[in-house]
Amino acid sequence: MKRSYKIEVDCANCANKMEDAAKNTKGVKDAVVNFMALKMNVEFEEGADPKAVMQEVYANCKKVGDDCEIFL
């Protein structure tokens, strides 16, 4: 399952950090952050609960950049 989320991030470097944090979250098969469009596209692993996984993605992203935001 794939979903798209609106994000808020200040710079491309922070967007790359967000992408890496999302990709390294359990339950995420792949993630792509588009800095120009301010979107994060997430592909979830089979059987994963997107809501629960995105809470973890959000927490992990806050660790790498506390000024980033994901609108769940």
C-alpha positions as CSV (number, residue, x, y, z in Angstrom):
1,M,0.0,0.0,0.0
2,K,1.2,3.5,-0.9
3,R,0.2,6.8,0.6
4,S,1.2,10.4,0.2
5,Y,1.6,12.9,3.0
6,K,2.1,16.7,3.0
7,I,5.2,17.8,4.9
8,E,6.9,21.0,6.0
9,V,10.7,21.1,5.9
10,D,13.1,24.0,5.6
11,C,15.9,22.7,3.3
12,A,16.7,19.9,0.9
13,N,19.3,18.4,3.3
14,C,16.6,18.1,6.0
15,A,14.3,16.5,3.4
16,N,17.0,13.9,2.7
17,K,17.4,13.2,6.4
18,M,13.6,12.8,6.7
19,E,13.7,10.3,3.8
20,D,16.4,8.3,5.4
21,A,14.6,8.2,8.7
22,A,11.4,7.1,7.1
23,K,13.2,4.4,5.1
24,N,14.8,3.0,8.2
25,T,11.4,2.7,10.1
26,K,10.0,-0.8,10.6
27,G,7.0,-1.3,8.4
28,V,8.2,1.0,5.6
29,K,9.1,-0.7,2.4
30,D,10.2,2.5,0.7
31,A,9.9,6.3,1.1
32,V,10.6,9.3,-1.1
33,V,10.6,12.9,0.0
34,N,10.1,15.6,-2.6
35,F,11.4,18.8,-1.2
36,M,10.0,21.0,-4.0
37,A,6.5,19.6,-3.7
38,L,6.7,19.2,0.1
39,K,5.4,15.6,-0.1
40,M,6.5,12.3,1.3
41,N,5.4,9.2,-0.5
42,V,5.5,6.1,1.6
43,E,5.1,2.4,0.6
44,F,4.3,0.2,3.5
45,E,5.3,-3.4,4.0
46,E,2.6,-6.1,3.6
47,G,0.4,-6.3,6.7
48,A,1.8,-3.1,8.3
49,D,-0.7,-0.6,9.9
50,P,-0.1,2.7,8.1
51,K,-1.3,4.8,11.1
52,A,1.0,3.1,13.6
53,V,4.0,3.1,11.2
54,M,3.5,6.8,10.4
55,Q,3.6,7.6,14.1
56,E,7.0,5.9,14.2
57,V,8.1,7.7,11.0
58,Y,7.0,11.0,12.6
59,A,9.0,10.3,15.8
60,N,12.1,9.3,13.8
61,C,11.9,12.4,11.6
62,K,11.6,14.6,14.7
63,K,14.9,13.1,15.9
64,V,16.8,14.2,12.8
65,G,15.1,17.6,12.5
66,D,12.8,18.9,15.2
67,D,11.5,21.7,12.8
68,C,10.1,19.2,10.3
69,E,6.5,18.4,10.1
70,I,4.4,15.5,8.6
71,F,0.7,16.2,8.3
72,L,-0.9,12.8,9.1
